[in-house]
């Protein structure tokens, strides 16, 4: 292994650890229901996607309902949504 591989590994680990703290805080805020700036930025797109797929964000869905409702999303990009 040459120095280039070690440099790439070190760079990857630095970026990984640099992103861990803010992403962990964001996940904590989302799970606790707090509103943040990023929700204001991406909220309209999320609501549009819910409307297009026919999803009610305030209700629980079974796996059959998730499969049916997310079919339009999966047809565009099969890797972006899992049922």
C-alpha positions as CSV (number, residue, x, y, z in Angstrom):
1,X,0.0,0.0,0.0
2,X,1.3,3.4,-0.9
3,X,0.9,6.8,0.8
4,X,-2.0,7.7,-1.5
5,X,-4.2,5.0,0.1
6,X,-3.3,6.1,3.6
7,X,-4.1,9.7,2.7
8,X,-7.5,8.8,1.3
9,X,-8.3,6.7,4.4
10,X,-7.3,9.5,6.7
11,X,-9.3,12.0,4.7
12,X,-12.3,9.7,4.7
13,X,-12.1,9.3,8.5
14,X,-11.7,13.1,9.0
15,X,-14.8,13.8,6.9
16,X,-16.7,11.0,8.6
17,X,-16.0,12.2,12.1
18,X,-16.6,15.8,11.1
19,X,-20.1,14.9,9.8
20,X,-21.0,12.7,12.7
21,X,-21.7,15.4,15.3
22,X,-24.0,17.7,13.2
23,X,-25.9,14.7,11.6
24,X,-26.4,13.1,15.1
25,X,-27.8,16.4,16.3
26,X,-30.1,16.7,13.3
27,X,-31.4,13.1,13.8
28,X,-32.0,13.9,17.5
29,X,-34.0,17.0,16.5
30,X,-36.0,15.1,13.9
31,X,-36.8,12.3,16.3
32,X,-37.9,14.7,19.1
33,X,-40.1,16.7,16.7
34,X,-38.2,20.0,16.9
35,X,-38.4,22.3,13.9
36,X,-35.1,23.5,12.4
37,X,-33.9,25.6,9.5
38,X,-33.4,22.5,7.2
39,X,-37.1,21.6,7.7
40,X,-38.1,25.0,6.4
41,X,-35.8,24.5,3.4
42,X,-36.9,21.0,2.5
43,X,-40.4,20.9,4.0
44,X,-42.3,22.1,0.9
45,X,-40.6,19.5,-1.2
46,X,-41.4,16.8,1.4
47,X,-45.1,17.9,1.5
48,X,-45.3,17.9,-2.3
49,X,-43.9,14.4,-2.4
50,X,-46.4,13.3,0.2
51,X,-49.2,14.8,-1.8
52,X,-48.1,13.2,-5.1
53,X,-47.8,9.8,-3.4
54,X,-51.1,10.2,-1.5
55,X,-49.4,9.8,2.0
56,X,-50.9,11.2,5.2
57,X,-47.8,12.0,7.3
58,X,-49.8,11.9,10.5
59,X,-51.1,8.3,10.2
60,X,-49.5,4.9,10.5
61,X,-49.2,2.7,7.4
62,X,-48.9,-1.0,7.0
63,X,-46.2,-2.5,4.7
64,X,-48.9,-3.0,2.0
65,X,-49.9,0.6,2.1
66,X,-46.3,1.8,2.0
67,X,-45.6,-0.4,-1.0
68,X,-48.7,1.0,-2.8
69,X,-48.1,4.6,-1.9
70,X,-44.4,4.6,-2.7
71,X,-44.7,2.9,-6.1
72,X,-44.5,6.2,-8.0
73,X,-41.2,7.1,-6.2
74,X,-39.8,3.6,-6.8
75,X,-40.6,3.8,-10.5
76,X,-38.5,6.9,-10.8
77,X,-35.6,5.7,-8.7
78,X,-35.8,2.2,-7.3
79,X,-33.0,2.8,-4.8
80,X,-34.4,5.9,-3.1
81,X,-37.3,4.4,-1.2
82,X,-37.7,1.1,0.6
83,X,-41.0,-0.4,1.7
